[in-house]
Amino acid sequence: MTKLKPLIKKYYKVKEGQTLRQIAEAFSVSAYLLARENGLTEEVQPGQILFIPPERGNAYRACATDTKPLLCGSVENYEKRNGGGVLYPGMLVIL
């Protein structure tokens, strides 16, 4: 997916048909972190303005054999960078 252009630096207006996950991947942040930073409890709606947290590392798609310490040096670093402790194959994580 190509990078989306922010509406104003650090903010993005959701377009029809977009999902939280698509937006998170386009801005190289985890969907969990994007949801947490915006207080979301359900899917995004067209026209909604989202705060985009600053990029804090390289985005990587996790494999089945990856572990949190392997990806970020420690569990604590992983949780801090990705906004939580969730890790599953195919997930976009910040290294």
Backbone as CSV, one residue per row, in Angstrom:
resi,resn,N_x,N_y,N_z,CA_x,CA_y,CA_z,C_x,C_y,C_z
1,MET,0.840,-1.174,0.000,0.000,0.000,0.000,0.883,1.233,0.000
2,THR,0.480,2.242,-0.722,1.260,3.475,-0.798,0.991,4.354,0.411
3,LYS,1.933,5.223,0.667,1.777,6.174,1.780,0.625,7.120,1.502
4,LEU,-0.174,7.398,2.516,-1.255,8.371,2.404,-0.717,9.724,2.823
5,LYS,-1.276,10.783,2.285,-0.848,12.124,2.653,-1.678,12.611,3.832
6,PRO,-1.022,13.074,4.891,-1.775,13.618,6.013,-2.517,14.885,5.607
7,LEU,-3.677,15.103,6.194,-4.468,16.310,5.952,-3.673,17.534,6.409
8,ILE,-3.262,17.523,7.637,-2.372,18.516,8.244,-1.343,17.664,8.970
9,LYS,-0.133,18.145,9.116,0.892,17.338,9.758,0.353,16.663,11.019
10,LYS,0.450,15.361,11.059,0.053,14.517,12.178,-1.450,14.222,12.247
11,TYR,-2.240,14.656,11.293,-3.672,14.353,11.282,-4.067,13.820,9.915
12,TYR,-5.073,12.941,9.892,-5.533,12.356,8.639,-7.053,12.224,8.663
13,LYS,-7.703,12.579,7.554,-9.150,12.468,7.423,-9.479,11.157,6.716
14,VAL,-10.276,10.316,7.370,-10.639,9.001,6.853,-11.531,9.136,5.623
15,LYS,-11.189,8.361,4.591,-11.972,8.358,3.363,-12.902,7.141,3.333
16,GLU,-13.929,7.219,2.507,-14.911,6.136,2.352,-14.193,4.815,2.036
17,GLY,-14.565,3.771,2.759,-14.031,2.439,2.503,-12.720,2.113,3.196
18,GLN,-12.093,3.070,3.879,-10.831,2.803,4.561,-11.071,2.175,5.923
19,THR,-10.137,1.318,6.324,-10.201,0.703,7.637,-9.048,1.228,8.491
20,LEU,-9.174,1.047,9.779,-8.119,1.453,10.708,-6.810,0.762,10.344
21,ARG,-6.897,-0.512,10.036,-5.694,-1.280,9.715,-4.997,-0.739,8.460
22,GLN,-5.770,-0.411,7.426,-5.182,0.137,6.203,-4.469,1.462,6.479
23,ILE,-5.098,2.301,7.256,-4.515,3.602,7.574,-3.248,3.425,8.409
24,ALA,-3.313,2.552,9.400,-2.145,2.300,10.251,-0.970,1.803,9.418
25,GLU,-1.212,0.860,8.520,-0.137,0.334,7.685,0.434,1.405,6.771
26,ALA,-0.414,2.258,6.228,0.049,3.316,5.334,0.964,4.307,6.053
27,PHE,0.728,4.526,7.343,1.540,5.465,8.110,2.604,4.771,8.960
28,SER,2.772,3.463,8.771,3.784,2.671,9.485,3.654,2.760,11.001
29,VAL,2.421,2.651,11.483,2.168,2.552,12.919,1.279,1.331,13.133
30,SER,1.265,0.788,14.339,0.404,-0.352,14.591,-1.049,0.115,14.724
31,ALA,-1.965,-0.741,14.297,-3.387,-0.415,14.395,-3.778,-0.209,15.858
32,TYR,-3.189,-1.002,16.753,-3.491,-0.871,18.178,-3.088,0.516,18.680
33,LEU,-1.892,0.957,18.300,-1.410,2.265,18.745,-2.269,3.389,18.167
34,LEU,-2.640,3.281,16.899,-3.486,4.294,16.271,-4.842,4.364,16.960
35,ALA,-5.417,3.216,17.271,-6.706,3.183,17.972,-6.575,3.773,19.371
36,ARG,-5.519,3.406,20.075,-5.313,3.911,21.446,-5.118,5.427,21.461
37,GLU,-4.304,5.925,20.549,-4.019,7.358,20.497,-5.261,8.183,20.155
38,ASN,-6.243,7.557,19.496,-7.452,8.269,19.085,-8.678,7.875,19.901
39,GLY,-8.482,7.052,20.937,-9.586,6.652,21.803,-10.665,5.861,21.079
40,LEU,-10.268,5.083,20.074,-11.246,4.336,19.275,-11.646,3.036,19.950
41,THR,-12.932,2.742,19.911,-13.445,1.462,20.411,-14.166,0.698,19.309
42,GLU,-14.290,1.343,18.130,-14.909,0.686,16.979,-14.208,1.173,15.715
43,GLU,-14.606,0.606,14.565,-13.966,0.940,13.289,-14.137,2.420,12.959
44,VAL,-13.170,2.951,12.209,-13.199,4.355,11.810,-14.350,4.619,10.843
45,GLN,-14.777,5.874,10.781,-15.878,6.294,9.908,-15.371,7.318,8.904
46,PRO,-15.930,7.342,7.690,-15.528,8.352,6.710,-15.705,9.763,7.289
47,GLY,-14.719,10.609,7.044,-14.757,11.980,7.537,-14.132,12.161,8.908
48,GLN,-13.885,11.070,9.610,-13.292,11.139,10.939,-11.838,11.620,10.819
49,ILE,-11.419,12.481,11.735,-10.045,12.986,11.761,-9.261,12.178,12.790
50,LEU,-8.154,11.588,12.345,-7.303,10.791,13.224,-5.981,11.493,13.480
51,PHE,-5.521,11.415,14.716,-4.169,11.850,15.059,-3.238,10.709,14.668
52,ILE,-2.205,11.014,13.904,-1.231,10.007,13.504,0.004,10.163,14.375
53,PRO,0.276,9.167,15.246,1.471,9.254,16.091,2.725,9.291,15.219
54,PRO,3.768,9.975,15.653,4.991,10.042,14.853,5.595,8.661,14.640
55,GLU,6.210,8.471,13.471,6.893,7.209,13.194,8.039,7.067,14.182
56,ARG,8.179,5.858,14.724,9.203,5.654,15.746,10.132,4.499,15.413
57,GLY,10.266,4.167,14.170,11.135,3.069,13.794,10.716,2.512,12.451
58,ASN,11.313,1.424,12.082,10.997,0.788,10.816,9.829,-0.165,10.979
59,ALA,8.942,-0.169,10.000,7.818,-1.099,10.016,8.291,-2.452,9.482
60,TYR,7.765,-3.519,10.060,8.149,-4.884,9.695,6.938,-5.778,9.835
61,ARG,6.763,-6.722,8.908,5.654,-7.673,8.996,6.169,-8.918,9.724
62,ALA,5.584,-9.217,10.873,6.048,-10.293,11.744,5.838,-11.673,11.115
63,CYS,6.769,-12.559,11.403,6.699,-13.960,10.976,6.343,-14.834,12.180
64,ALA,5.974,-16.067,11.912,5.552,-16.999,12.970,6.658,-17.236,14.008
65,THR,7.903,-17.164,13.602,9.008,-17.458,14.526,9.534,-16.233,15.267
66,ASP,9.011,-15.047,14.974,9.478,-13.824,15.632,9.029,-13.762,17.080
67,THR,9.867,-13.181,17.912,9.524,-12.938,19.315,9.712,-11.447,19.596
68,LYS,9.122,-10.981,20.663,9.236,-9.565,21.020,10.682,-9.162,21.294
69,PRO,11.439,-9.947,22.095,12.845,-9.576,22.319,13.671,-9.610,21.028
70,LEU,13.381,-10.540,20.133,14.114,-10.617,18.876,13.867,-9.370,18.033
71,LEU,12.634,-8.899,18.005,12.280,-7.752,17.177,12.758,-6.424,17.757
72,CYS,12.657,-6.260,19.080,12.915,-4.944,19.689,13.929,-4.952,20.820
73,GLY,14.556,-6.074,21.072,15.569,-6.133,22.127,15.036,-6.560,23.477
74,SER,13.765,-6.267,23.759,13.139,-6.688,25.013,11.628,-6.579,24.870
75,VAL,10.922,-7.257,25.750,9.456,-7.188,25.754,9.005,-5.768,26.032
76,GLU,9.680,-5.090,26.955,9.317,-3.724,27.317,9.440,-2.778,26.123
77,ASN,10.552,-2.886,25.378,10.735,-2.043,24.190,9.660,-2.327,23.149
78,TYR,9.343,-3.619,22.961,8.305,-3.987,21.991,6.978,-3.320,22.365
79,GLU,6.577,-3.456,23.622,5.296,-2.907,24.072,5.264,-1.385,23.974
80,LYS,6.379,-0.736,24.270,6.449,0.721,24.195,6.313,1.193,22.743
81,ARG,6.997,0.530,21.832,6.985,0.942,20.423,5.686,0.603,19.715
82,ASN,5.023,-0.472,20.128,3.846,-0.946,19.409,2.544,-0.748,20.173
83,GLY,2.613,-0.093,21.309,1.409,0.261,22.033,0.701,-0.898,22.706
84,GLY,1.393,-1.988,22.936,0.777,-3.131,23.600,1.588,-4.385,23.388
85,GLY,1.105,-5.486,23.950,1.850,-6.730,23.910,1.422,-7.725,22.857
86,VAL,0.522,-7.350,21.969,0.020,-8.278,20.962,1.077,-8.499,19.880
87,LEU,1.280,-9.760,19.478,2.168,-10.106,18.383,1.637,-11.352,17.704
88,TYR,1.398,-11.273,16.410,0.930,-12.438,15.659,1.535,-12.391,14.245
89,PRO,1.648,-13.553,13.590,2.207,-13.589,12.238,1.406,-12.701,11.287
90,GLY,2.121,-11.927,10.485,1.491,-11.038,9.526,1.228,-9.646,10.066
91,MET,1.381,-9.457,11.360,1.128,-8.152,11.983,2.236,-7.171,11.604
92,LEU,1.859,-5.926,11.363,2.830,-4.870,11.098,3.317,-4.350,12.449
93,VAL,4.622,-4.459,12.709,5.188,-3.998,13.982,6.246,-2.948,13.703
94,ILE,6.515,-2.132,14.719,7.547,-1.105,14.640,8.778,-1.615,15.367
95,LEU,9.896,-1.635,14.663,11.147,-2.146,15.249,11.868,-1.069,16.020
